[in-house]
Amino acid sequence: MTLEGRLGRKLLWSGDDGYESARRAAVWNGRKPPRRPAGIVLAEDADDVVTAMLLAGERALQVSVRAGGHSTSAAGVRDGALLVDVSRFTAVNVDVRARTAVVGPGVLGQDIDSVLDPLGLYFPHGHCSSVAMGGFLLGGGLGWNWRAAGPGCALVRAVDVVTADGETVRADETRNSDLYWAVRGAGPGFFGVVTAFHLEILPKPAVIRVAAHNYPLEVAEEILGRLYGIRHETAPIVDQSLFVTQHVTNSPHGPTMLLGTFAFAESEREADEALAPFVNAPLRNKAIWGVDGMPVAGLGDLTMTDDLYPAGLRYAHDNVLSNASADALAPALAPAFATLPTPRSHINWVNLSGFPELPDMAFSLSGDTLIELVTVWDDSEQDARMQSWVTDHARGLEPLAVGGQLSSDSMASRGLAPDAYFTADALSRLNTLRDHWDPAHRFVSFLLS
């Protein structure tokens, strides 16, 4: 039987019935790119991925991969490539005693929650629960409680990978360790198809408490200065984000600043102590409203980020990592704060200080502060304006940036090279390993334009 015959209806060439709906479904963003893969493989198991790779070799096609399709730039959808769609790899198999799980790349954060939570376990998946594990873990994985648990990729203990020549291999610390090094953080630059992640799973915190305080933009410099000033003192169990937006605060007068702090603790006392710098902050009396420590049952109840990212709307996203002080960043951000173009558009300020010590892996670049700029809209006539707002304000922050995180449009929209996302040593090693594992460069790499 031919390779095409082995795939049957799971293979869609451009022009086939079902191709266009599959191409559009491969992108979570309501803003679909015009790029057209030569074909799409709707893989259901590892054998389908092997066959797809052999077919790509036979047809001299490059290969791209899609798991959840949450990339705002739709990095998995490439002109002329064979798109291997692994979104149907949704199995979650848990060994409670060993505290491990084997998950498919198509598993969403909300899916792993529903399995682990009743078992008293959790995994620090993406803050937006509709993000799939494939792109999340390949890109590093800054998820819930990462300041204590580490990025998600640091909890990957092994991966099953189909290589460029169609071979299925296991990679971990002792087998194919160079591939294991690369898979933890290479993002769209990875040169293989992950069919399963073997994860370390964590005990669910006994207490999860949320403090939320909504401040007017007039105190932005004071709030940012306060957050920057206590960045090293903030307890590792605190996940902190400051959202500048109009949507989740229901403000009738434009954007406000919603400071969300989340404590993942082993006791009520530990949670109270961790949240105290925010609940008892000197600026607390300037808040429009506040919630000083609401208990939640699990990660599934932390929906603030999900409220900002409903499926079907159109998105543009960029980010910068910075080591600059709040005194420098606040005035640089002021024009963006004042011109957010839609109620659901937002800017996010995340404290990255206190990052856990990382193992040696491709994920290698960090900074004191992560700043994310996101526009959200529903009218295609506004596409260019919304993208320009994000790109222009990100460029304005470049003098204060040390790089960025891979979960953004910035390579394509700002023309940044991959060295903005990795240390020089890590990028050099990644390129060397790509030449070794994929000498024909069968896999597409980063989306640069």
N, C-alpha and C positions, 0 to 999 in steps of 0.2 A: 504494500500500500504506500502511496506517496505521502510525503509530509503533510501536504494540504489535506489529503484524505483522512489522515489520522486526526486532524483538528476538526474536520467537518464544519458544522455550522458555528463553531466557536471562532472561526477565522472569517473576518470581514475585510475584503479589499475595498478600496475607494470605488464607489459606484454600486456596490452591492446593497441590496435591501437591508436596512438595519444599520448600515455603516454610519450615516449621519447622526442618528439618535445615539449610537454608542460613542461617537466622537464628542458630542455635546455632553453626554452624561459623564464623560471622563474628567470634566472640569466642574468643580463645586461652585465656583464663582459664576454669578449670573452673566458676567462679561466674558463671553466665549472668544478665544483667539481665532483668527482666520486660518491658522496653521492646519495642514491636512496630512496626517500620517498616510503612508502608502497602504497600510493595513492595520487592523486591530485584532489582537488575540484575546478573547474573553476567557482567560485561563481558569480552570477549576481545580487543578492539582499540579504537582511538581512535574509530572510527565508532560502536561501541556506546555509548561515553560521550557522544558528540554526540547520538545518538538519545535517550539517557536524559535529557539536559538539556532537549531539546525536549519530551519527554513530561512532564517535571516542570513546564515552563512551561504546557503545555496543560492539565494537571490542577491547576495552582496548588499544587503540592507543594514543600515544602522538600527539600533534597538533603543527604545525608551521604555520607561516603566511608570505605571500609575497604581497607587494603592487607594488613597482616599480622594485624591484630586484637589486637596485644599490649598495647594500652592496658588497664591494670587496671580502669579505670572503664568500659571499652567505649564510648569517646567517639563512635565511629562509628555506634553503634546507637541511633537516636532514634525516639521515638513519632511515628507519622504521617508520617515523612519517606520519601523514596525513597532507599534505600541503594544506592550505586554501589560494587560490590565489584570492585576492580582487582587482586585477589590473583593473577589469572591472567596478569598482565603480568610475565613472568619472563625475558624475553630479556636477555642480556648480550653486547654487541658491543664488542670491544676494538680500538683502534688502538694497537698496541705502539709504533710509531715516535713517534707524537704523545703517547703516554702519556695517552690519554683512553679513556673507556668510556661507552657509552649503555646505561643499565639501566632496566628497568621498575620501578614502585613495589612490585611483589610479590616482587622478588628478596630472598632472605634473605641474611644475612651469610655463612652457610656456603656458599651458592651462589656468591657472588662470589669467595670464597676459592678454591673449587675451580677456577674459571676463571683467576684471576690468579696464584695461587701457582706453577703450572708455567711461567709466563712471567717469573718473577722480579719480579713486581709485587704491590702490595697496596693495599687501601683500608681506612681506619680505621673499620670498621663497628662495630656495637654489641657490647658485652662479652658479651651473650647472643646467640649466633649464630643463634637462630631469630627474631630481630627483623627485620622487613622494612624495606627502604630507604625506603618511602614515609613512614611515621610517624617513623622515625629521623631522616631528613634534614629533614623539615618542622619537627620539634621542636628542631632544633639539631644533635644528633648528637655527644654526648660518647662517642666510641668509643675503641678501642685506640690508644695513642700520641698522644692528642689534645694533650698538652702540647707536643709538638714539631710535629705535623702540623696542629694546629688542630681545631676541631669539624668534623664531616663537612659541614655546610652551607656552610662557607667554601671547600670544594673543589668545590661545584656551580658549573659554568661556564655552564649554560643549562638551561632546562626547557621541555618541551612541555606546554601547559596547555589544557584545554577550559574555557572561561569560562561564566559564568552564562547567557549567551544562546546557548550551543551553538557558539561560534566556537573554532576551534583556532588557537593562537598560539604563537610561540616567544618566550621572554623571556630576555634576557641583559643584559650591561652597556650595550648600545646599542639594543636593541629591547625595547620594553615594560619599560624598566628599573625602573619602579615596581613592576610585578608580580614582577620578579626580586628586588627588595629584600624584598618581603613573603614570598615562598615560602621564603626562608632563615631560618626560625625562627618562623613564625606558628603552626605546629602545627595543632590543631583549629580555629583561628581563620582558616585560609586559605580564600579565596573562589574556588576553582577546583578542577579535578581534574587532577592531574599524571599524564600518561601516560608520560613518560620523563624521566629525569635525565641530563644530560650532565656527566660527572665528570672532574676531573683525577685521574689515578692516580699512585701514588708507587712509586719503586723499593723493592723489599723490603729491609729491613735485612739486612746481611750476618750479623749475630749477634743472636739473641734469647735472653736469659737470664732465668731466673726465680729469685728468692729467696723462700722462704716460711718464716715463723717463727710458731709457735703459742705464745701467751702465756696464762697464767692471768688471770682477771678481776681478781685481787688487785693487779695492776700496771697497771690501766687508766689511772689518772691519770698515772703515769710515762710510759706509752707514748704517750698522747695529747699530753702535754706535749712529749715528744721530737719527735713528728711535726710538731706546730705550730712548734716552735722551729727546725726545719731546713726549713720549707716553702719558703723563698726560695732555699735553697742546693741543694735537690734538683735534679739535672740535668734539663733539659727532656725528655730521652729516657726518663725513668723514669715509668711509669704505676704509681701506688701506691694501694692500697685496703686498709683494715682492716675485716675482717668479724668481727662478734661473732655467733657461731652455734654450734650443737652439731653440725650435720650434716656439713659437709665436714671437720671436724677429728676426727670419730669419737670424740669425748670421751665417756666413760661417766659423767662426773660433772657434766653440764650444759654451758652455753655456755663457750667460750673465745674468745680473740682471735687470728684468723689474719691476719697482716700479709703481704700479697702485694705484691711489688715486681717489676716487669717492665721490663727494659732493652732498648731497640730501638737497637742500636749498629752501627757500621761496623767494629769490631774487637773482639777479646777484651779488649784492654786498656781500651778505652773502656767496655765493659760492666762490667768489674771495678771501674773507678773510679766509675762511676755507682751501682753497688750497694753500694759500700764503707760509706756511712753507715748502711746497714741490716744488712749482714753483720757489720760491726765495731762495732755500736752498743754503748754502755755497758751496755745491758740485755740483750744477747744471751745472757748466762749465766743469765738468768731464764726463757728459753724452755723450754717443755715438749719441743719438738723443733724442728728447723730444717733447711731445705735452702738451701745458701748460694750457689747459682748454677747451676741445672740448665739445660742448653741445650735449646731446642725448635726444631723445624724451621720452624714457621709459626704463623699465628694459629689455624689449625684445631686445634692441639695445646693451646691455652689454654682448658681446659674447666671451670675451677673455677666460674665463674659459671653455666655451663650446668647443672652439677650441682645448683645451688640452684633452678633453674626448670624442672623437667620439666613437659611438657604434661599437662593433665588434672587437676592439683591446683587448689586454690582460693587466690586471692591478694588481698591488700589492700596498698596501697603509698602512702606519702607521703614528702615530703622537704622539707628547708629548706636554704637558703643562708645562711651566717653569716660575719660578719667578727669574731666574738667570739673571745677567746683560749681556749686549752684550759683555763685556770684557771676560766673561766666555764662552758664547755661540758661539761667532765667531770662536775661534780656534777649538772648539769641532765640528763645522760644516764644517770646511775647508776640511777634507778628503772627505766628501760627495759632496761638491761643485766641487771638482777636479775630481770626478770619475763618474758623472752621466752617466749611461750606454747607453742611447739612446737619440736622439734629443728631443723626446716628454716627456721623463722623467723629473721630476721637484721636486724642494723643495720650499715650501711656508712658508714665515715668516709673521704672522698676529699679529697685535697689539690688545691685548684683554684688555688693560688698559682702564678704563672709562666704564667698563661694567655697564649697568643700574642695579639698585637695583632689585633683583629678588623676586617674590612672593615665598611662601613656596611651594616647589614642588620637585619631584625626581631629576630633573636637578639641580645640586648643586655645581659642582666643576669647578673652573676656575683658571686662572693664568695670569701673565703679557703678556705672549707670547705663541702663538700656532705655532708649527713647524710641517709641514706635509711633508712626504717623499713619493713620488709616482714614480713607474717605469711603463712604458708603452711600449709594444712590440707586435709583431705579430707572432712570431715563437714559437711553443709549446716546441721546444727543449731547449729554453732559460728559461723555467718556473722556474726551481730551482735556477738558477743564479740570476734572477731578484728578486725573493722573498728573497733570501739571502742578496742581496744588501740592500733592505729596512730594513729587520730585524736586520742585523748587525749594520747599522748606527743608528737605533732607540735604540738599546741596548747601543751604545756608548754614547747616550744622557741621559740615565737613571739616572746617578748621579746628573744631573741638573734638573730632572723632578719632578713635583709634582703630575703627573697623566696624563690623556689623555682624548680625546673626543671619544665617542662611534663609530664614523664613520671611523673605521679602522679595520685592520686585527689583531691587537696586542694581543687580548686575545688568539686567536688560534696560532699565529706564535711565540709570545714571551712568551706565557704561563702566561700572567698576570691575576690576579684575578679581579673580579668586583670591589673590593675596590680601584682600580686605577682610577675609573671613577665617584665615588660618595663620598661625605663626609661619615664618619663612621655612623653618625646618620641617614642619608638618606638611606644608604644601609641596616642598621638594620631594619628600618621601612619598606622598600621595601620587605624584606624577610618575615617580620611578615604579611604584607598584602597579599603576595603570599600564605602563608599558610591558610589565612582566605578565600580568594576568589577562590583559586584553591587547596584545601587540598590534592587532589590526584596527584597534579603536572601534570595535563593533558597537560598543555602547556610546550613546551621545554623552557629553559631559555637561558642564554648566551652561545655562541659557544666557548668552552674553548680549543678545540684541533681539 
